[in-house]
Amino acid sequence: MDFFSKILWNARNQEGAGTTLGEEVEQVNSFLSRCALTTKYMAKSARTDMLTVHAMGWNHRKENGLHIALSLDSKKQQKRQRL
């Protein structure tokens, strides 16, 4: 992919795309790295199942906290607009 394509299709240049910290992948990998010692000697299928269960747990935890994160962001935006 050339330089101009990277700029053109960058998420920051897409209309309606929100910004992120850019650390999401690292956060997920850090969470899943807890499984490293317990899955080290598992068969490939068992390791895949274990990582899938942990990834689903990560998603569930994020979904359960979404309303809190959105309300905090909303309060921050309202505070910025008042200033």
C-alpha positions as CSV (number, residue, x, y, z in Angstrom):
1,M,0.0,0.0,0.0
2,D,1.5,3.3,-1.0
3,F,1.7,6.4,1.2
4,F,-1.2,8.2,-0.4
5,S,-3.6,5.2,0.0
6,K,-2.7,5.1,3.7
7,I,-3.6,8.7,4.1
8,L,-6.8,8.4,2.0
9,W,-8.1,5.4,3.9
10,N,-6.9,6.4,7.4
11,A,-9.7,6.3,9.9
12,R,-9.1,9.9,10.8
13,N,-10.0,10.9,7.3
14,Q,-13.2,8.9,7.1
15,E,-16.4,10.9,7.6
16,G,-18.3,9.8,10.7
17,A,-15.4,7.7,12.1
18,G,-14.7,8.3,15.8
19,T,-11.2,8.6,17.2
20,T,-9.6,6.1,19.5
21,L,-6.6,5.9,21.7
22,G,-4.8,3.5,19.3
23,E,-4.0,1.2,22.2
24,E,-7.0,-1.2,21.8
25,V,-5.1,-4.1,20.3
26,E,-2.4,-3.8,23.0
27,Q,-5.0,-3.8,25.8
28,V,-6.6,-7.0,24.4
29,N,-3.2,-8.7,23.9
30,S,-2.3,-7.7,27.5
31,F,-5.5,-9.2,28.8
32,L,-5.1,-12.4,26.7
33,S,-1.5,-12.8,27.7
34,R,-2.7,-14.0,31.1
35,C,-3.6,-17.2,29.4
36,A,0.0,-17.9,28.2
37,L,1.2,-20.0,31.1
38,T,-2.0,-22.1,31.3
39,T,-2.3,-22.7,27.6
40,K,1.3,-23.3,26.9
41,Y,1.1,-27.1,26.9
42,M,-2.4,-27.5,25.7
43,A,-3.3,-29.0,22.3
44,K,-4.0,-26.4,19.6
45,S,-7.8,-26.9,19.7
46,A,-8.0,-26.6,23.5
47,R,-5.8,-23.5,23.4
48,T,-8.0,-21.9,20.7
49,D,-11.1,-22.7,22.8
50,M,-9.6,-21.2,25.9
51,L,-8.5,-18.0,24.1
52,T,-12.0,-17.8,22.5
53,V,-13.6,-18.0,26.0
54,H,-11.3,-15.3,27.3
55,A,-11.9,-13.0,24.3
56,M,-15.7,-13.4,24.8
57,G,-15.2,-12.5,28.5
58,W,-13.3,-9.4,27.4
59,N,-16.1,-8.4,25.0
60,H,-18.7,-9.1,27.7
61,R,-16.9,-7.0,30.2
62,K,-16.6,-4.1,27.7
63,E,-20.3,-4.3,26.9
64,N,-21.2,-4.2,30.5
65,G,-19.2,-1.0,31.0
66,L,-20.2,0.7,27.8
67,H,-23.1,2.7,29.4
68,I,-20.8,4.1,32.0
69,A,-18.1,5.0,29.5
70,L,-20.7,6.7,27.2
71,S,-22.3,8.7,30.0
72,L,-18.9,9.9,31.2
73,D,-18.0,11.0,27.7
74,S,-21.3,12.7,27.3
75,K,-20.7,14.6,30.6
76,K,-17.2,15.7,29.4
77,Q,-18.6,16.9,26.1
78,Q,-21.4,18.9,27.8
79,K,-18.8,20.5,30.2
80,R,-16.6,21.5,27.2
81,Q,-19.6,23.0,25.4
82,R,-20.5,25.2,28.4
83,L,-17.0,26.6,28.5
